[in-house]
Amino acid sequence: MKKSRFTEEQIVGILKESDAGVSNKEICRKYGISDGTFYKWRAKYGGMQVNDVRKMRSMEEENATLKRILGQKELEIAAMKAVLEKKW
């Protein structure tokens, strides 16, 4: 996945400018982003504060770790079942 030029904190700041009354076209021109990018950001980060974004990022990292652990355990269970099903 392509790395963004902007951090989540910067994105929240840009969206707050929009809430303050600056037009969306002007913001897009100022920061060099497309309208689509701006609306995706607004859909994902709209109404969030900086600490909310940090909390969301930490929860996403924790979720990824838990998914990785679960995947490993499922592989171990499948291997154990395969061993137990064999007739010796």
C-alpha positions in Angstrom: 0.0 0.0 0.0 1.3 3.5 -0.9 2.4 5.6 2.0 0.6 8.9 2.4 2.4 12.2 2.4 0.3 13.3 5.3 0.1 11.8 8.8 -3.3 11.2 10.4 -2.7 14.2 12.7 -2.1 16.4 9.6 -5.2 15.0 7.9 -7.3 15.9 11.0 -5.9 19.4 10.9 -6.7 19.8 7.2 -10.3 18.6 7.8 -10.6 21.1 10.7 -9.7 23.9 8.2 -12.6 22.7 6.1 -14.9 22.8 9.1 -13.7 26.4 9.8 -15.2 27.5 6.5 -12.4 27.3 3.9 -13.8 25.8 0.7 -12.9 22.3 -0.2 -11.5 23.3 -3.6 -9.2 25.8 -2.0 -8.0 23.2 0.5 -7.3 20.6 -2.2 -5.3 23.2 -4.2 -3.4 24.3 -1.1 -2.3 20.8 -0.1 -2.1 19.3 -3.6 -4.7 16.6 -3.1 -7.6 15.5 -5.2 -11.2 15.9 -4.4 -11.6 12.2 -4.1 -8.8 12.0 -1.5 -10.3 14.8 0.5 -13.7 13.1 0.6 -12.2 9.8 1.5 -10.4 11.5 4.4 -13.6 13.2 5.5 -15.4 9.8 5.5 -12.7 8.1 7.5 -11.5 10.9 9.9 -14.4 13.4 9.9 -15.3 14.6 13.4 -12.3 13.0 15.0 -9.8 14.7 17.3 -6.0 13.9 17.2 -6.1 11.7 20.2 -9.0 9.7 18.7 -6.8 9.0 15.6 -3.9 7.9 17.8 -6.3 5.6 19.7 -7.7 4.2 16.4 -4.1 3.5 15.1 -3.2 1.7 18.3 -6.3 -0.4 18.2 -5.6 -1.3 14.5 -2.1 -2.4 15.4 -3.5 -4.5 18.3 -6.1 -6.0 16.0 -3.5 -7.0 13.5 -1.4 -8.7 16.2 -4.4 -10.6 17.4 -5.3 -11.7 13.9 -1.8 -13.0 13.4 -1.8 -14.9 16.6 -5.2 -16.4 15.8 -3.9 -17.5 12.4 -0.9 -19.2 13.9 -3.1 -21.1 16.4 -5.5 -22.2 13.7 -2.5 -23.6 11.7 -1.3 -25.5 14.8 -4.8 -26.9 15.4 -5.1 -28.1 11.8 -1.6 -29.7 12.0 -2.6 -31.5 15.2 -5.8 -32.8 13.7 -3.9 -34.1 10.6 -1.5 -36.0 12.9 -4.3 -37.4 15.0 -6.3 -38.6 12.0 -3.5 -40.7 10.7 -3.7 -44.4 11.4 -0.3 -45.7 12.7 
